[in-house]
Amino acid sequence: MRILVLLFFSVFVLTGCENFYAKYYDESIKNKQIECLKVEEKNPLLKARIVRVFKEENIPIRDNCPYTVEVVSKFLSQCNNPQAKSIGADFDGFLRFDLKEKGRLVYRCQMDWKGEFTDSRIRNMVKKMKKDLNFTTD
């Protein structure tokens, strides 16, 4: 039993913590088929990583798509507030996907994490969206 607890704790520490939050702003989005996405993110490196993960999950990315994922991210290393840095935080950053249909917010998914930010965290967000919504994949 002691080994099992130690193994579980090791996996938890090594993979870091993730908390997901999702909210539907328009319940009808649950019944719509989403055929593509457009990704909006100011950071070109983060955008490339997100687009790659969506494509790997067989979700087409198109510039003329009526569904847009607006990415909002914050990494604790970007925080300049000395008080926040001295106290610390319960998380190291967050990543939020705001899904908009023709400019109107219909769904939001957010992940707070502790530990290193990796592509697997992006993949977990995309899988959460795939679970919550109906994507028509290639």
N, C-alpha and C positions, 0 to 999 in steps of 0.2 A: 504494500500500500504506500509506503514511504517513497518508493521509486516512482510510482505513478504520480504522486503529488509533485515530486521534483521534476519529472518530465513535463507535466502540464505547466508548471511555473516557468521552466526554461523556454518552452515554446512561446508562452505569453510574453516574456521579456524580450526574446529575440525578434519576434515579429512586431512588437509594438502594440499600441492600443488604437482602436478605431471605434468611433461612434458615428452612426448614420442617423440622419434626420430627413424625413421626406414629408412633403405636404402637397396636396392637390388643391390648386386654386380654381380649377374647373373640372368637376368630376367627369364630364363627358370625354375628357382626354383618355380615360381608361378604355373606352370602347372604340377609339379611332385607330386606324392603321397608320403608323408612322413609317414612311418609306425612305426618308432621308433626314439628314441634319446638316445645319450650317453651324460652324463653331466660331464664336467670337471671343478672343482672348488677346490682350495687349502684348503679353510677353510671347515673342515668337518661338522661343525654345519650349515653353510649357505648352503652347498651342500645338506644336509639332508632335509632342509626346501624346497629347490627348487625341489628336486626329489619328495617329498611328494605332492607338488602342481601340478607338471606335471601328476603324477599318479591320483590325484583327478580329473584332467581335462581329464582323459582317454587317456593319451598319454603314450604309453609303453616306459619304460627305459630299454635299453639292452646294455651291455658292448661291444657287437660285431656289433653294429649298424654303418652303413656308415655315418650317420648324427650325428655330435657332436655339442653340445652347450658348447662353452667355456665362462665361466662366468668371467666378470671383474667387480669388485665392489670397491667403495671407500666411506668411511664414514668420515665425517668431523672430528669426534673424533679421527681418525687415523692420521690426519694431524699434523706434527711436526713443521711446518714453523711458527715462532712467528709473522711474518708480516701478514700472512694469517689469523691467529687466532685473531689478534688485529683488523683487518679491518672487519672481518666477511665474509660471503658468501651469495650468492643469493640462495643457496641450501645447504642441510645438507648431501647430498651424491648422488651417482649415482649407477645404476645397469645396466650392459650391457650384452646382450646375443649375441655372435658371432656364427652364424650357419655355420658350415663347412660341406661340402660334400666331403668325402675322403680327408680331409686336406685342401681343398680349400674354402676360404671364399665366401659364396653365399648370405648371408643376415645378417643384424645387426639391433638389436632393443635396444634402450637405454632409460632409464627413469631417470630423475633427480627429486629429491623430497625435500620437505621442511617439517619438522616435524618428527614424529616417524616412524621408519622402521618396518613394520608389514608384515605378510604373505599376507595380502590383496594387498600389493604393488607387491609382486611376482606374485600373481594371475592375477593382471591387466596386467603384462608383458606377461604372458602366453596367456591370452585372446587376447592381441594385436597380438601375433604371430599366434594364431589360426585364427584370422581374415585375416591376410596377406598371410598365407600359407595354403596348403592343407594337413591336417593331417588325416590319416586313424585311427580312434579311435577304441579301443576295444569294 
